[in-house]
Amino acid sequence: MTGIGSTATGNTDSTASTDSLLVWLRVRREADWRHAPVLRRDPGVRDGFRAWCEGPVRGRDPVRAERLLAAYAVARADAERRAPLDFALLAGWQREILGGGAVPRGRRLCEGRV
């Protein structure tokens, strides 16, 4: 196993990539989670995604904006009912964005139906 900040090959050369997972695990281990501030679950004043869809996206492509907002509504409803996050759920959101019953290409590849 490599140390924090080293690469998978053991190099500590600054030009080599850092193993980000190892860094994250170190941070998690060192954080004082018992004394962390309590997470507030207040709804935001402004929904940034909705504002982005209603603003710049709608200005460029109103149909895309409607599809994104429809998928967003479905995703929020799925989250509210605590639906398990799986491929079928993601595919449903993608169908909303694509505007129909199109099966995502990756799924066809997985099933051998290119």
N, C-alpha and C positions, 0 to 999 in steps of 0.2 A: 504494500500500500504506500502511496506517496504522501508526503506531508502537505500541510496547508500552504498554498501559494506555489507549489511546484506543479509540474505538468505530469501527465500520466507516464511519461518516459523517465521522470526523475530529474529533468533539467530544471534549474532555477534561473535560467537565462531569461532576462526581461523581455526578449523578443518572442519567447515561447508563450503559448496560451496557458491561462490559469484554469485549474479545475474549479469551476464555479460552484459545483455541488459541494465539494469539500469546504470551500469558503463558507457557503451558506450553513452547512452543518456545524462549523465552528461558531459562527455567529449565533445560531440557535442555542448551542451549548453554553455560550458565555453570557447570553442575555439574562437579566434578572426578571424573569417572567412573573414572579410573585408580587413584585412591586411596580409592575407596569401600569400605566393609567388604564382606567376602565374604558372599554370601547363604548362609545355612545352610538345608539342605533336610531338617531333622529333622521327623518327623511330630509334629503337635501332641499334647499330652497329652489334650485334650478336643476333640472335633469339635463346634463350636458349632452348626452347622446341624442335625446329628443330635440334639443336646440340645434345640434349639428344637422340632423335630418331635416328639420323645418327650415333651416337657414341655407347654408351653402349647397347641401345636396339637392334640396328642392329647387334651388335656383338653376342648377345644372341639369337635373333630371328628375322631374316630379314623379314619374312612375317608379323610379328606383327609391325615392324617398318614401313613397307609400308602402312599397314592399319591405323596406328596412323596418319601418314602424310597425307593420303587421307582424313581422318575425319577432320584433322586440316585445310586442304585446303577448305573443305566444310564449316566448322565453320567460317573461315575468310571471305569467300564469303558471307555467311549469314549475318555476322556482317557488311560487306561493304554495303549490300543492306538494312540494318537495319530491318531485319526480326524479328518479335516478338518472344521472347524466350518463347516457350511453349513446351508441351510434345512431339508433333509431330516433332518439330525441334530437340530436344534432342534425340528422338528415331532414327531419320535419321543419326545423328552422330554416335550413338551406332551401327547401322547397318553397317556403314562403318568400324568401329573397329572390329566388329564380322565377317565381310567379307561376308555379304549376306543379305538376306531378313528376317533374324530371328527377330521376334518381341520380345522386351525385356520382360522378365518374369513378371515384375511388371504390364505391360500393360495387359497381358493375365489374371492376377489375377483380375485387375480392371474390366475387361469385363466378368469375370466369366468363362474364358476358360483356366483352369489350365492344 
